[in-house]
Amino acid sequence: MDDPLAWSADDQEQALRTIAPWYDLDFGPLSADIEMLLQLTAPAQRVLELGAGSGRIAVDLAAAGRQVTAVDSSPAMLAIGEPRMRGTGVDVRRADMRCMTPIGEFDRVVCGLSSFQHLLCRSDQLAALRNARQHLAAGGQLIIDWTAPRPDDLDPTPPQLRLEWTRQADSGALVTKSAAQELALDRECGDALDQALPIAWITYQYDAIGREGAVQRSLARFPLRVNLNAGEMAGLLAEAGLHPIDWFGSWFFAPAGDGDRLIVIAEAAS
């Protein structure tokens, strides 16, 4: 498939089925974003996580005393995450963040680790933001964390897989991850009013080397919205009835523009 705007929910689930067995080995070592969210929430607060995946964030927030509800639309990711999330008291729901039925009011709604970038079209982004706003209690805040724009986001050069890490799995297998990013769309096409550009194809390749030297290769390719800047996000928030109250550029609260992340904290507009 060459058109990322033709990407379907089934296509996404197929990619996630490939990634899911390696997700915790890949992203499990991250902790700085969770520490940030612990500082932006408080014990006993009601927290809704959108795009919870394997529960990496939800489990730690619940263990620290937050009342967490975790939402994800992927059966493959929930198959991994649901048992341990429920084991820490997390209320797990399978739902789409764009169109989920209201399930209550929350002090914090969190969309972490670039989950928002899987929403490729402006209409999908606005639907998710409006849905998040419906779930905010009075005085509640929405927290979105995504990858800051990078110079190579718009690089048309054909990509090459680059080794990101080598780690040992619980099975004893030695696993390597290589990744590549390829610019897919950087101009208007189709319904120009519904564009959310640019979009890149992301490739993840996991190679697991067993004890006897046999190699198991898992390859996933999926589209991702890239180069999403603060100005564009501010416009989306305003259209969804939300108002940004703070911005950061890293999980360590660097000023926006001074790090490799963009984090916005927003509240319902008066």
N, C-alpha and C positions, 0 to 999 in steps of 0.2 A: 504494500500500500504506500502510495506517494503523497496522498492528500490527507494531511492531519485533520482537516475539518470533516472528513468522512469517518473518522475514528468513532467506534461505537462502544457501548458499555460492554458488549461481549469481547471486543478487542482488548479493552482495558483489563478485563478479568483474566483473559488468557495471559497477558503480560504479568499480571500480579501472581498468577499461579506459578510462574517461573521464578519470580523474585522471592515469594513468600518463604520458601525453605531456607533462604540465605539472609533474610531481612535482619534478624537479630544479630547475626555475625557481622553484618555490614554496619548497621546503625546502632546496635546495642551499646558500643563503647561511648557514644555521645552522652554527655551529662550536663554540659554548660547550659543548654536550652532549658533543661528541667530545673536547674538551679535558678535561672531567670524567672521561670513561671512560678516557682515557689515563693520568690520575692514579690511577684505581682498578684499573688493570691494570699489568702489567710486561712488558718485552720477553721473548719466548720463551714466555710463558704461553699455554696453550690456551684460546681464547675461543669460545664458542658464542653466536651472535646469533639470537634468535628474532624473527620478523617483520622480516627484514632488508630487505625491499622492494627499492629500487633499488640498495642497497649503499652508501648515503651513509656510514654508520658503519663497516661492515665494511672497505671499501677503505682508509680512513685508519688503522684499527687494524692492518691487515695491513702497510701501508706503514711503520708504526712498529715492526715486528718481532714482532707477535703472530701466533700460529698460529690463524687464524680459520676457523671453519666457519659458514656463513650459511644459515639456513633460512627459507623463505617458502612459502606455499601458493598464491600468486597467479601464474599464468602471465603475466599482463600486466605485473606488476612485475618478474618475473624476466627477461622478454624485454628489458627495459631494463638491468637490473642485472647479469645473469649474465656477459656478455662482459667488462665491466671488472673485475668481482670476480675472475674467473678470471685475468685479466691481472695481478693483484697477488698471485696465489697463494692466493686464498680458495677453500676447498672449499665448493661451492654445492650445496645439497640442496633439492628441492621436497618439502615435508612440512608437515603441520599440527601446530602446537606442542602441541595437545591430545592427540594420539594417535600421534606419530611413534615409529617403532621406535628403540630405543636405538642410538646411533651412536658411543659412546665416553664417556670421562670428561674433564671440562674444569675448569680452574682458576677460570674465570669464565663464568657464563651471563648474558647481557644481554638484556633486553627493553626497548628504548628508545623514546623519543618517542611515548608514549601508545599503543603497539601493544596493550598489555594491555587498554585500554578498548574494543577491538573485541570482546572476549569479553563477551557480554551477560548470560549466565546464570551463576549461582553454580556449577553443575556444570561448565561450560566453564572457568571460572576455576580451579577446584580441579584439573581434569584437566591444565591447562597447568602449574600449580605443581607437581603431583606428577611430571609428566614432566620438568620442569626439575630437580627434586631428584634424579631417577634419573641425570641427566647430570653431577652434581657429583662431582668427585674429592674425596678426603679433604682437608679444609681448604678446599674450594672455596666460592665465594660466588655468590649470585644477586643481580643488580642490576636493579631495575625502576624506570622513570622514567615518570611520568604527570602529567597536568594536575591541579593542586590544586583542591579545591572552590572555586567562585566564587559570589557572591550571586545572579548571574543564571542559575545552573544550574536553579533552581526557579522562575524567572519565567514565569508562564503567558501573559504578554502576547504576542500574535501577532508573530512576528519580522519584521524588515526586513533585506534584504540590505545589508551595509555593505562599502564598499570597503576592502580590506586592503592592496593594493599595486598599483603599475604598474611593469612591468619590460620590458626588451627581450629578446626571444628570439634565439637564434643565427640564426634565419632572417631576422632583421631586423624581424619583426612586433612591434608594441607590444601587450603583454598586460596585462590588468587581472584581478585576482582579487577577487571579492566573496564574502562568506560570511554565513550565518545559522545560528542555533541555535534549535530549537523543542522545548519540553518534550513528550515523547511519553507516558511512563509515570512516574508518581510514587506509585503505590499498588500493592497486591498484585493480581494477576490470575492465573488459571490455577493452576499448582502453586506455592503460596506459599513452599514450602521451596526452590524453585529460582529465586527472584527475585533479581535483582541490579539494584536500582533506585536512583535514577531513570535513565531512558534518554532521550536527546534525539535528534531528527533533525538532522543536520548537512547543510547545503547549501553546495556549492562551485560558483561560476559563474566560468568563465574566458572572457574575451572577447579574441580575438586580432584586431588590426587590421592588415591587410596593407598593403603599400606603395601599393596603389591604393585603399585605403580600405574594402575589403570586410571585414566582420566575421564571424569564425567563433566561434560560441558553443558552449561545452561545459558541460553541467550535470550534476552528480552529487549524489545525495542518499543518505545512509546513516545507520544508527543508531549511537550511541556511548554507552557507559556514562559518566555524569558524576557529579560530587559523591561520588567514591570517597575516603573519608577514611582517615587512618592507622589508626584503630581497627578499621575494617572489614578493611583489608588485613592487619593483625596477626592477626585472627581467621582469615582465609583461610590465611595462612602456617602458623599453628599446626595447622590441620586437615590441611594438606598435609605436615606433618612438618618444617617449617622454622621457624627462629627469627631474628627481626630483631636485628641487632647495631648498626645505625646508621640514622639518618634525616636527610635534608636537605630544605630547602625551595627550593633553586634549584640550577642548574648550577654555581654559585660557592660551594657548600657552606654556604649560609645555614642557620640552624636551621630545622627543620620548622615550618611555620606562618608563616614570615617571607618567603615568596616565592610565586611562581606555579606552582611545580612541587612534586611529592612524589617523593622518591627514597628507596627502601629498599634496604639491603644486608642480605641474609639468608644463613644457613648452615643445613645440616642439623641438626635437633635431635638431641641425644644421647639 
